[in-house]
Amino acid sequence: MTTPPAVYTLEALGFDPSWQGAAIRAAFTLDGTLEDFTLARVSAVHRTRCELLTCERGELVKLSAPLRPVENDYGGEEYPVVGDWVLAQPIPGTGGETHPAEHKPLAILPRRSYLTRPSATRESADQPVAANVDMLCIVEPCFPEPSIGRIERYTALAHASGVQVALILTKGDLVTAEQLAGYEESLAGGVDAVLAVCTDNGYDPAPVAELVAGRTAAFLGRSGAGKSTLVNALLNPGADPREASSENRVQATSAVRGTDGKGRHTTTSRQMIVLPGEADSGAESSAGTVLIDTPGVRALAATSDSAAIDETFEDVSSYASTCRYSDCSHGSEPGCAVQQALADGILDPERFERYRRMMAESARLRLRSQEREYRQSNRAFTKANKAGRRTLMSIKGRSN
């Protein structure tokens, strides 16, 4: 069973001196001081409410808040997402002796990173995943065979958000050692680290714990990949997270189908979890380690950031930069360095085809986004114009 640290502080939630300065500025903007507000981090977002985590008297305290638009650092309004730091105040008339008062978020501190994923439907609006993430951990099972296309799309999302990206291969005991070594080598392109997790000799989360120590790490992957099992293992390093004991399961898990290794949605909302750790331990500190478990993703669209795709396919983009024409489509144009690399056998045709498909999809997403923004702007103008005409007619009516 997990033994929590003797004292929790905001540092356990990922707080540092730069957040302190941002919080002071936000409080000043709200005509107050930092002592007038509760500094908290959004740990979960539901349909109409969100959950906040803060520290009081050395303990983690969960607060409830209505989900409403909050003023951001740019003077606009937006909804808080998991990982946001907010300034909040108690709502009068709520709370009691057994539970804290509900809080109303009043300001969102400037985000260091904002991880989103494009909608796989015809809706062009991006879906928020988490804010202030330091590392995106792609959780991909070894069985069924890892999808390199899915990994590349996740990697592009991380590059678009400016965060580090790591690949965690789960269920390594379901393949041979040669297959596992081949996956680790072939899937390493574009990511900062690759780890394999096996369960044949017990579930040892130490390599993953070392990878995410002191960071806010978001776990993304398809349903049944083992994201929640990993989170449970990191929270209970001495226990097997596959056991049925509820003490070992902070996040719910479910079995996958034996025929194809696919799972169903078990985690239904994004959840931020604080990993217990001692700041003064001899090993690398895990204090300030925050995990964000996410629902499984069944369909993932390409990012609209073409530069992030170029960064993911660095080998392809390096050849493309030496083409004779800057607008080369890498088809039949003369002087195409990409086609020459394909002909020489130094560039994988399948990888290039995935790059081309992602680029084409990214261009379509940008176009749909521009069309959506145009329609919204046009509707706002029409609404304002009608309101102005009604006001003018009422003035004329009164003047007559």
Secondary structure as UniProt FT lines:
FT   HELIX           10..13
FT   HELIX           17..29
FT   TURN            30..31
FT   HELIX           34..36
FT   STRAND          38..45
FT   STRAND          49..56
FT   TURN            57..58
FT   STRAND          59..66
FT   STRAND          70..71
FT   TURN            73..74
FT   STRAND          77..78
FT   TURN            82..83
FT   STRAND          85..90
FT   TURN            92..93
FT   STRAND          103..108
FT   STRAND          114..117
FT   STRAND          127..131
FT   STRAND          135..141
FT   HELIX           148..161
FT   STRAND          164..170
FT   HELIX           172..174
FT   HELIX           177..186
FT   TURN            189..190
FT   STRAND          193..196
FT   TURN            200..201
FT   HELIX           206..212
FT   TURN            213..214
FT   STRAND          216..220
FT   TURN            223..224
FT   HELIX           227..235
FT   TURN            237..238
FT   TURN            241..242
FT   HELIX           246..248
FT   TURN            258..260
FT   STRAND          271..274
FT   TURN            279..280
FT   TURN            287..288
FT   STRAND          290..293
FT   HELIX           306..312
FT   HELIX           314..320
FT   TURN            321..322
FT   TURN            326..327
FT   TURN            334..335
FT   HELIX           337..344
FT   HELIX           349..399
//
